[in-house]
């Protein structure tokens, strides 16, 4: 895969010239028409109770690909604001993951931060920030800026059972699907999935030689398409599935005690949680095969998410930051080929954040406050030179992202 233009993100979807059609149904921000208070189980609902999502979170890639509104390029004054905050924490010797919002004031960037947060929580559900000069800040400095900016968007939570708060995504030479391996530790394709947090952030430090394209899809648009074309499968997705537990190496037979819904309508707000691999593994561990209809529903979720007109593809460049709301989007990555030189190899930094104002979620929605730290920190060597030094990162067996 060749280099992508810096002015526009490479998009493999067919660009539509039509504007997004506003669907009939509920009109409240982030909501659908609520037929009753609280949450209803699929068995208590009729097909007429399922309404389309009509707000800005239900977008299609083909419809917004040429709209630059989801890309924010930092102005010179905003870069200087970040640089000043960085100098402040450097002068005080504060480690990156100990930086607080108060330690990292951003008075110039504050209005845009508020806009980004609103866009993430109540708008499209994702945004991309560009313009952080990779030739001005080294990788450790960019990482500190990424963390500092993240403190203004939410609170960082643990990304694995070792308590890692700042994840490093690179090929560790592992094989996807093997024990004690998560997909992001490999160079394999990662299918569309959510993470166990409100907002996932990704900072690009280095690009791969080929591949590694990032994709985002609106699960609200996927919901609407299922409602339009296969409404008979929606009750299955609202009922949900048993998941294999994330710490599978510690509990080989671990399965969630009750189904976790793919789509959940709580107080009129639809949210999505979708990680297909542990759903399928959960069925195997329970010894109860998925039914034909359940398999069809899962495959429809996957195929619609990957459809060219639904997804939005982008190649992140060094210094680019992407943030996605896990309740209204899923994200994916293509397989990549890396460089021979370790100092050039693909490296991304990841944040899992929770919003200060939490989304209304049903009790059965599943864990969304990160992964509790239960084990001692591990270590893994990052590809590259001295600027690649970072906190420990050794994963337990976890099957998503």
VOFI-555311 format. One record per residue: residue number from 1; x, y, z of N, C-alpha, C in turn. Coordinates in steps of 0.1 Angstrom, whole numbers. Example, Ala and Ser with C-alpha at 12.3 -4.5 7.8 and 13.67 -1.06 7.14 Angstrom:
BEGIN
 seq  n_px  n_py  n_pz ca_px ca_py ca_pz  c_px  c_py  c_pz
   1   132   -57    78   123   -45    78   132   -33    78
   2   128   -22    71   137   -11    71   129     0    79
***
This chain:
BEGIN
 seq  n_px  n_py  n_pz ca_px ca_py ca_pz  c_px  c_py  c_pz
   1     8   -12     0     0     0     0     9    12     0
   2     6    22    -9    15    33   -10    11    44     1
   3    19    55     0    16    65    10     3    72     7
   4    -4    76    17   -17    82    16   -15    98    16
   5   -23   105     8   -22   120     9   -24   125    23
   6   -17   136    26   -19   141    40   -31   150    40
   7   -35   155    29   -46   165    29   -60   158    31
   8   -61   146    26   -73   138    28   -70   124    32
   9   -79   118    39   -77   104    43   -81    95    32
  10   -73    85    29   -77    75    18   -90    68    22
  11   -99    68    13  -112    62    15  -115    52     4
  12  -117    39     9  -120    29    -1  -134    27    -4
  13  -143    34     3  -157    33     0  -160    42   -12
  14  -171    38   -19  -176    46   -30  -183    58   -24
  15  -178    70   -28  -184    82   -22  -197    85   -29
  16  -207    87   -20  -220    91   -24  -222   106   -24
  17  -228   112   -34  -231   126   -35  -243   130   -28
  18  -251   120   -23  -264   123   -16  -261   126    -2
  19  -269   135     4  -269   138    18  -275   127    26
  20  -271   125    39  -277   114    47  -292   117    49
  21  -300   107    46  -314   108    48  -318   108    62
  22  -327   116    67  -331   116    81  -343   106    82
  23  -341    96    90  -350    85    91  -362    89   100
  24  -373    83    98  -385    85   106  -383    78   120
  25  -388    84   130  -387    78   143  -384    88   154
  26  -377    84   165  -373    93   175  -364   104   171
  27  -365   115   177  -357   127   173  -348   132   184
  28  -349   127   196  -340   133   207  -326   129   204
  29  -316   137   208  -302   135   206  -298   122   212
  30  -292   113   203  -287   100   208  -298    91   212
  31  -310    93   208  -321    85   213  -330    80   202
  32  -338    71   206  -349    67   197  -362    68   205
  33  -373    67   199  -386    68   206  -387    57   217
  34  -389    61   229  -390    52   240  -405    48   242
  35  -407    35   241  -421    30   242  -425    28   257
  36  -415    27   265  -418    26   279  -406    30   287
  37  -408    33   300  -396    37   308  -388    25   311
  38  -375    27   314  -366    17   317  -362     8   305
  39  -358    -4   307  -354   -13   297  -364   -24   295
  40  -366   -28   282  -375   -39   280  -367   -51   274
  41  -371   -62   278  -365   -74   272  -370   -77   258
  42  -363   -83   249  -368   -86   236  -381   -93   236
  43  -383  -102   245  -396  -109   246  -408  -101   249
  44  -406   -89   255  -417   -81   259  -420   -70   248
  45  -413   -71   237  -415   -61   227  -420   -66   214
  46  -428   -58   207  -432   -62   194  -423   -55   184
  47  -424   -60   171  -415   -54   161  -417   -39   159
  48  -429   -35   162  -431   -20   161  -424   -12   171
  49  -419   -18   182  -412   -11   192  -398    -8   188
  50  -392   -14   178  -379   -11   173  -379     1   164
  51  -372    12   168  -373    24   160  -358    27   155
  52  -357    34   144  -344    37   139  -338    49   147
  53  -325    49   147  -317    60   153  -317    71   143
  54  -320    84   147  -322    94   137  -312   106   139
  55  -303   105   149  -294   116   151  -281   115   143
  56  -272   123   146  -259   124   138  -251   112   140
  57  -253   103   150  -245    91   152  -248    80   141
  58  -259    82   134  -263    72   124  -258    77   110
  59  -245    76   108  -240    81    95  -235    69    87
  60  -233    71    74  -227    61    65  -214    67    60
  61  -204    58    59  -191    63    54  -191    70    40
  62  -199    64    31  -200    70    18  -206    84    18
  63  -214    87    29  -220   100    30  -212   111    36
  64  -202   107    44  -194   117    51  -179   117    47
  65  -176   108    38  -162   106    34  -156   119    29
  66  -164   127    22  -158   140    16  -161   152    25
  67  -167   149    36  -170   160    46  -159   162    56
  68  -151   172    55  -140   174    64  -143   177    79
  69  -156   178    82  -160   182    96  -155   172   106
  70  -153   160   103  -148   150   113  -133   150   115
  71  -126   158   107  -111   160   109  -109   174   114
  72  -101   175   125   -98   188   131   -82   189   130
  73   -78   200   123   -64   203   122   -60   213   132
  74   -50   210   140   -46   220   150   -40   232   144
  75   -44   244   149   -39   257   145   -25   259   152
  76   -17   268   147    -4   271   153    -5   274   168
  77   -15   282   172   -17   286   186   -21   274   194
  78   -28   265   189   -32   253   196   -20   244   198
  79   -11   242   188     1   235   190     9   241   201
  80    10   254   201    18   261   211    12   259   225
  81    -1   258   226    -8   255   238    -4   242   244
  82    -4   232   235     1   218   239    15   218   243
  83    23   225   235    38   226   238    40   232   252
  84    33   243   255    34   249   268    30   240   280
  85    19   233   278    15   223   288    26   212   290
  86    31   208   279    42   197   279    54   202   287
  87    58   215   284    70   220   291    67   221   306
  88    55   224   310    51   224   324    53   211   331
  89    48   200   325    49   187   332    64   182   331
  90    71   186   320    85   182   320    93   189   331
  91    90   201   333    98   209   343    95   203   357
  92    84   198   359    80   192   372    83   177   373
  93    88   171   362    92   157   363    80   148   365
  94    68   151   360    57   143   362    57   132   352
  95    56   119   356    55   108   346    42   109   338
  96    43   104   326    32   106   317    18   101   323
  97    18    89   328     5    84   333     1    90   346
  98     9    99   352     5   106   364     0   120   362
  99     1   124   349    -4   137   345   -19   138   348
 100   -23   149   354   -38   151   356   -42   163   347
 101   -55   165   347   -61   176   339   -55   189   344
 102   -54   191   358   -49   203   363   -34   205   360
 103   -27   194   358   -13   195   354   -11   199   340
 104   -21   198   332   -20   200   317   -30   210   312
 105   -29   223   317   -39   233   313   -38   236   298
 106   -50   237   291   -50   240   277   -61   251   274
 107   -57   263   279   -67   274   277   -70   278   263
 108   -61   277   254   -63   280   240   -71   269   233
 109   -69   257   236   -75   246   230   -89   242   236
 110   -92   249   247  -104   245   255  -117   246   247
 111  -119   256   238  -132   256   230  -133   244   221
 112  -122   240   215  -122   229   206  -123   216   213
 113  -117   215   225  -119   203   233  -134   201   237
 114  -141   212   240  -155   211   243  -163   206   231
 115  -159   211   219  -166   207   207  -163   192   204
 116  -150   188   206  -147   174   203  -155   164   212
 117  -155   168   225  -162   160   235  -177   159   231
 118  -183   170   227  -197   170   223  -199   161   211
 119  -190   162   202  -191   154   189  -190   139   193
 120  -181   136   202  -179   122   206  -191   116   214
 121  -197   124   223  -208   120   231  -221   121   224
 122  -224   131   217  -237   134   212  -238   136   197
 123  -226   135   190  -226   138   175  -223   125   168
 124  -214   126   159  -211   114   150  -205   103   158
 125  -199   106   170  -193    95   178  -179    93   176
 126  -172   101   168  -158    99   166  -152   112   160
 127  -139   114   161  -133   126   155  -118   122   153
 128  -111   129   144   -97   128   142   -90   141   143
 129   -79   141   151   -71   154   153   -58   152   145
 130   -55   162   137   -43   162   129   -35   175   132
 131   -23   175   128   -15   187   129    -5   188   140
 132    -3   177   148     7   177   158    20   173   151
 133    30   183   151    42   181   143    51   169   148
 134    52   159   140    60   147   144    75   151   144
 135    78   161   136    93   165   135    96   175   147
 136    87   179   154    90   188   165    90   181   179
 137    81   171   180    80   164   193    85   150   191
 138    93   145   200    97   131   198    86   122   203
 139    88   108   202    77    99   205    72   100   220
 140    82   101   229    78   102   243    70   115   246
 141    74   126   239    66   139   241    53   138   234
 142    51   132   223    38   130   217    29   122   225
 143    35   111   232    27   103   241    22   111   253
 144    31   119   258    27   128   270    16   138   265
 145    17   143   254     7   152   248    -7   145   247
 146    -6   133   241   -18   125   239   -25   122   252
 147   -17   118   262   -23   115   275   -29   128   281
 148   -21   139   280   -26   152   286   -38   156   280
 149   -39   155   266   -52   159   259   -63   150   264
 150   -60   137   266   -70   128   270   -76   131   283
 151   -68   137   292   -74   140   305   -85   150   305
 152   -86   158   294   -97   168   292  -109   161   285
 153  -108   149   281  -119   142   275  -125   132   284
 154  -118   127   294  -123   117   303  -112   112   312
 155  -115   101   318  -106    95   328  -101    82   323
 156   -88    80   323   -82    68   318   -85    56   327
 157   -88    44   320   -90    32   328   -81    21   323
 158   -80    10   331   -70    -1   328   -74    -8   315
 159   -64   -11   307   -67   -18   294   -64   -33   295
 160   -59   -38   306   -57   -52   308   -56   -56   323
 161   -55   -68   326   -54   -73   340   -41   -69   346
 162   -32   -64   339   -19   -59   345   -20   -44   348
 163   -31   -38   346   -33   -24   350   -27   -14   340
 164   -25   -18   328   -19    -9   318   -28     2   315
 165   -24    15   317   -33    26   314   -30    32   301
 166   -19    30   295   -15    36   282   -10    24   274
 167   -18    20   264   -14     8   257    -6    11   245
 168     3     1   241    11     3   229     8    -9   219
 169     4    -5   208    -1   -14   198    10   -16   187
 170    15   -28   187    26   -31   177    26   -46   176
 171    33   -51   165    34   -65   162    45   -71   171
 172    41   -79   181    50   -86   190    55   -99   185
 173    52  -102   172    55  -115   166    47  -127   171
 174    35  -123   176    26  -134   181    16  -137   170
 175     9  -148   172    -1  -153   163   -15  -151   168
 176   -23  -144   160   -37  -141   165   -44  -154   166
 177   -51  -155   178   -59  -167   180   -52  -177   190
 178   -39  -175   192   -32  -183   201   -34  -179   216
 179   -31  -187   225   -33  -184   239   -25  -172   243
 180   -30  -165   253   -24  -153   259   -20  -142   248
 181   -28  -141   238   -25  -132   227   -38  -124   224
 182   -37  -111   223   -48  -102   218   -44   -98   204
 183   -54   -95   197   -52   -92   183   -43   -80   180
 184   -43   -70   189   -35   -58   186   -20   -61   189
 185   -16   -73   194    -2   -77   196     3   -83   183
 186    -5   -84   173    -1   -91   161    -2   -81   149
 187     1   -86   137     0   -78   125   -13   -82   117
 188   -21   -91   123   -33   -96   117   -44   -85   115
 189   -53   -88   106   -65   -80   105   -73   -81   117
 190   -78   -69   122   -87   -69   133  -101   -65   128
 191  -110   -74   131  -124   -71   126  -131   -61   135
 192  -142   -56   130  -149   -45   137  -153   -50   151
 193  -150   -41   161  -153   -45   175  -154   -32   183
 194  -159   -34   195  -159   -23   205  -149   -26   216
 195  -145   -16   224  -136   -18   235  -144   -16   248
 196  -138   -20   259  -145   -19   272  -143    -6   279
 197  -147     5   272  -146    18   278  -156    27   270
 198  -157    40   274  -166    49   267  -160    54   254
 199  -147    58   255  -140    65   244  -127    58   242
 200  -123    54   230  -110    48   228  -102    58   219
 201   -90    61   223   -82    70   216   -70    63   210
 202   -65    67   198   -54    61   192   -45    71   186
 203   -32    71   190   -22    80   185   -13    73   176
 204   -10    78   164    -1    72   155    13    77   158
 205    22    68   161    36    72   162    44    68   149
 206    41    56   143    48    52   131    38    44   123
 207    39    46   110    31    38   101    38    25    97
 208    30    15    93    36     3    87    41     5    73
 209    49    -4    68    54    -3    54    42    -4    45
 210    33   -13    47    21   -15    39    10   -19    48
 211    -2   -14    45   -14   -18    53   -15   -11    66
 212   -24   -17    75   -26   -10    87   -37     1    86
 213   -46     0    76   -56    10    74   -66     9    86
 214   -70    20    91   -80    21   102   -94    23    96
 215  -104    17   102  -117    18    97  -127    20   109
 216  -137    29   107  -147    31   117  -160    30   111
 217  -170    24   118  -184    23   112  -194    27   123
 218  -205    33   119  -215    37   128  -224    24   131
 219  -224    20   144  -232     8   147  -247    13   147
 220  -249    26   149  -263    31   148  -269    29   134
 221  -260    32   124  -264    30   110  -266    15   107
 222  -257     7   113  -258    -8   111  -272   -12   117
 223  -275    -7   129  -288   -10   135  -299    -7   126
 224  -299     5   120  -309    10   111  -311     1    99
 225  -299    -3    93  -300   -12    81  -305   -26    85
 226  -302   -31    96  -308   -44   100  -323   -42   102
 227  -327   -31   108  -342   -28   110  -349   -27    97
 228  -342   -22    87  -348   -20    74  -348   -33    66
 229  -338   -41    67  -337   -52    58  -340   -66    65
 230  -336   -67    77  -338   -80    84  -343   -77    99
 231  -354   -71   100  -359   -68   114  -361   -81   122
 232  -363   -92   116  -365  -105   123  -353  -109   132
 233  -341  -103   128  -329  -107   135  -326   -97   147
 234  -333   -86   147  -330   -76   158  -333   -82   172
 235  -344   -89   174  -346   -95   188  -334  -103   193
 236  -328  -110   184  -316  -119   188  -305  -110   192
 237  -303   -99   185  -292   -90   189  -295   -82   201
 238  -307   -79   204  -311   -72   216  -310   -82   228
 239  -313   -95   226  -312  -105   236  -297  -107   240
 240  -289  -108   230  -274  -108   232  -269  -123   233
 241  -256  -123   237  -249  -136   238  -240  -137   250
 242  -237  -149   254  -227  -151   264  -213  -149   258
 243  -205  -142   266  -191  -139   261  -181  -148   269
 244  -171  -153   262  -160  -158   270  -153  -147   278
 245  -149  -150   290  -144  -139   298  -130  -135   294
 246  -126  -123   296  -114  -117   290  -102  -124   296
 247  -101  -127   308   -90  -134   314   -91  -149   313
 248   -91  -153   300   -94  -167   297   -82  -176   302
 249   -70  -171   302   -59  -180   307   -60  -184   321
 250   -67  -175   329   -68  -177   343   -80  -186   346
 251   -90  -186   337  -102  -193   339  -107  -199   326
 252  -101  -210   322  -103  -216   308  -118  -218   305
 253  -127  -220   315  -141  -222   312  -149  -210   315
 254  -143  -199   316  -150  -187   320  -159  -182   309
 255  -172  -180   313  -182  -174   304  -190  -165   312
 256  -195  -154   306  -203  -145   313  -216  -152   318
 257  -221  -150   330  -232  -157   335  -245  -154   328
 258  -246  -143   321  -259  -140   314  -255  -134   301
 259  -264  -134   291  -261  -128   278  -259  -113   279
 260  -250  -108   271  -247   -94   270  -253   -89   256
 261  -262   -79   256  -268   -75   244  -259   -69   234
 262  -261   -71   221  -253   -64   211  -259   -50   210
 263  -272   -49   210  -279   -36   210  -288   -35   223
 264  -287   -24   229  -295   -22   242  -302    -9   242
 265  -315    -9   245  -323     4   245  -326     6   260
 266  -319    16   266  -321    19   280  -325    34   281
 267  -337    37   286  -342    50   287  -343    57   274
 268  -345    50   264  -347    56   250  -333    58   243
 269  -322    53   249  -309    55   243  -304    41   238
 270  -301    40   226  -295    28   220  -280    28   221
 271  -275    17   226  -260    15   227  -257     2   222
 272  -244     0   217  -240   -12   211  -227   -17   217
 273  -226   -30   219  -214   -37   223  -213   -49   214
 274  -201   -50   207  -200   -61   197  -185   -65   196
 275  -182   -77   201  -169   -83   200  -171   -98   196
 276  -170  -101   184  -175  -114   179  -167  -126   184
 277  -154  -125   184  -146  -137   188  -150  -142   201
 278  -151  -134   212  -155  -140   225  -169  -145   225
 279  -178  -140   217  -191  -145   216  -191  -160   211
 280  -183  -162   200  -182  -175   194  -175  -185   204
 281  -164  -180   210  -157  -188   220  -166  -191   232
 282  -174  -181   236  -183  -184   247  -193  -195   244
 283  -198  -196   232  -207  -207   228  -200  -220   229
 284  -188  -220   225  -180  -233   225  -178  -237   239
 285  -174  -228   248  -172  -232   262  -184  -236   269
 286  -195  -231   266  -208  -235   272  -213  -248   267
 287  -207  -252   255  -212  -265   249  -225  -264   243
 288  -230  -252   241  -243  -249   234  -241  -242   221
 289  -241  -248   210  -238  -242   197  -247  -230   194
 290  -242  -220   188  -251  -209   183  -261  -215   173
 291  -273  -210   174  -284  -214   164  -281  -208   150
 292  -287  -214   140  -285  -208   127  -289  -193   126
 293  -300  -190   133  -304  -176   133  -294  -167   141
 294  -288  -172   151  -278  -164   159  -266  -162   150
 295  -261  -173   143  -250  -171   134  -253  -161   123
 296  -265  -162   118  -269  -153   108  -269  -138   112
 297  -273  -136   125  -273  -123   130  -259  -117   132
 298  -250  -126   137  -236  -122   139  -230  -119   126
 299  -232  -127   116  -226  -125   103  -232  -112    96
 300  -244  -109    99  -250   -97    93  -243   -85    99
 301  -241   -85   113  -234   -74   119  -220   -72   113
 302  -213   -83   111  -200   -82   106  -199   -77    91
 303  -208   -83    83  -208   -79    69  -213   -65    66
 304  -223   -61    74  -227   -47    72  -217   -37    77
 305  -210   -41    88  -199   -32    93  -188   -30    83
 306  -185   -41    75  -174   -41    66  -178   -36    52
 307  -191   -34    50  -196   -30    37  -190   -16    33
 308  -187   -15    20  -179    -3    16  -187    10    18
 309  -200    10    16  -208    22    18  -211    25    32
 310  -208    16    41  -211    18    55  -199    23    63
 311  -187    17    60  -175    20    68  -168    33    63
 312  -160    38    71  -151    49    68  -137    45    70
 313  -128    45    60  -114    41    61  -105    53    62
 314   -94    52    69   -85    63    70   -71    57    74
 315   -61    64    68   -47    60    72   -42    71    81
 316   -39    67    93   -34    76   103   -19    78   101
 317   -15    91   101    -1    95   100     5    98   113
 318    19    98   114    25   101   127    20   115   133
 319    15   114   145    10   126   151    -5   127   151
 320   -12   119   142   -26   119   142   -32   112   154
 321   -44   117   158   -51   111   169   -65   108   165
 322   -70    96   168   -84    92   165   -91    89   178
 323  -103    94   180  -111    90   192  -125    85   187
 324  -129    74   193  -142    68   189  -150    64   201
 325  -163    67   201  -173    64   211  -177    49   209
 326  -174    41   219  -176    26   218  -191    23   218
 327  -200    32   221  -214    28   222  -221    30   209
 328  -215    38   200  -221    41   187  -212    38   175
 329  -200    34   177  -191    30   166  -184    17   170
 330  -180    10   159  -169    -1   161  -158     3   152
 331  -146    -3   155  -134     1   147  -127   -12   143
 332  -119   -11   133  -112   -22   127   -98   -18   122
 333   -90   -28   118   -77   -25   112   -74   -36   102
 334   -68   -32    90   -64   -42    81   -50   -48    85
 335   -47   -59    79   -34   -66    81   -23   -57    76
 336   -11   -58    82    -1   -49    77    12   -57    76
 337    21   -51    67    35   -56    66    44   -45    72
 338    53   -50    80    61   -40    87    75   -38    81
 339    82   -28    86    96   -26    81   106   -35    88
 340   117   -37    81   128   -45    87   134   -38    99
 341   136   -25    98   143   -17   108   133   -15   120
 342   137   -20   132   128   -19   143   124    -4   146
 343   133     5   143   130    19   146   119    25   137
 344   116    18   126   105    22   117    92    15   119
 345    92     5   127    80    -4   127    68     3   133
 346    57    -2   128    44     4   131    42     5   147
 347    38    16   152    36    18   166    24    28   168
 348    14    23   175     3    31   179     2    32   195
 349    -3    42   200    -5    44   214   -20    45   217
 350   -25    38   227   -40    37   229   -44    41   243
 351   -55    48   243   -61    53   256   -75    47   257
 352   -79    42   268   -93    39   271   -98    49   281
 353  -108    56   278  -113    67   287  -128    65   290
 354  -132    69   302  -146    70   306  -150    85   306
 355  -162    88   302  -167   102   302  -170   106   316
 356  -169   119   319  -173   124   332  -188   122   334
 357  -195   125   323  -210   124   323  -213   110   316
 358  -217   100   324  -218    87   318  -231    85   310
 359  -230    76   301  -241    72   292  -251    63   300
 360  -264    65   299  -273    56   306  -273    42   299
 361  -269    32   307  -267    18   303  -275     9   312
 362  -280    -2   306  -287   -12   313  -277   -20   321
 363  -282   -26   332  -274   -34   341  -267   -46   333
 364  -274   -51   323  -269   -63   316  -260   -60   304
 365  -256   -47   303  -249   -43   291  -234   -48   291
 366  -230   -52   303  -216   -57   304  -206   -47   309
 367  -194   -51   312  -184   -42   318  -180   -31   308
 368  -179   -19   312  -175    -8   303  -166     2   311
 369  -160    -2   322  -151     6   329  -136     1   329
 370  -133    -4   317  -119   -10   316  -119   -24   322
 371  -107   -29   322  -104   -43   328   -97   -42   341
 372  -103   -47   352   -97   -45   365   -83   -51   366
 373   -74   -44   372   -60   -48   374   -60   -58   385
 374   -55   -71   381   -55   -81   391   -41   -88   392
 375   -33   -85   382   -20   -91   381    -8   -81   381
 376     4   -86   384    15   -77   385    18   -72   371
 377    24   -60   369    28   -55   356    37   -64   349
 378    36   -65   336    45   -73   328    54   -64   320
 379    62   -70   311    71   -62   303    71   -67   289
 380    72   -58   279    74   -61   265    83   -50   259
 381    92   -54   250   101   -44   244    95   -38   232
 382    94   -25   232    88   -18   221    98   -18   209
 383    94   -18   197   103   -17   186   108    -3   185
 384   121    -1   183   127    13   181   138    15   191
 385   141    28   191   153    33   199   149    38   213
 386   157    47   219   154    52   232   141    59   234
 387   136    66   223   124    73   224   112    64   225
 388   114    51   223   103    41   224   101    36   238
 389   109    40   248   108    36   261    94    39   267
 390    88    30   274    74    32   278    71    23   290
 391    60    24   296    56    16   308    55     1   303
 392    55    -8   313    53   -23   310    40   -26   303
 393    41   -36   295    29   -40   288    29   -55   284
 394    24   -63   292    23   -78   289     9   -82   291
 395     3   -88   281   -12   -90   281   -15  -104   286
 396   -26  -105   293   -32  -118   295   -41  -122   283
 397   -47  -134   283   -54  -138   272   -67  -131   271
 398   -68  -122   261   -80  -114   259   -83  -114   244
 399   -95  -115   240   -97  -119   226  -102  -108   217
 400  -103   -96   222  -107   -85   213   -96   -75   211
 401   -98   -66   202   -89   -54   199   -74   -58   202
***
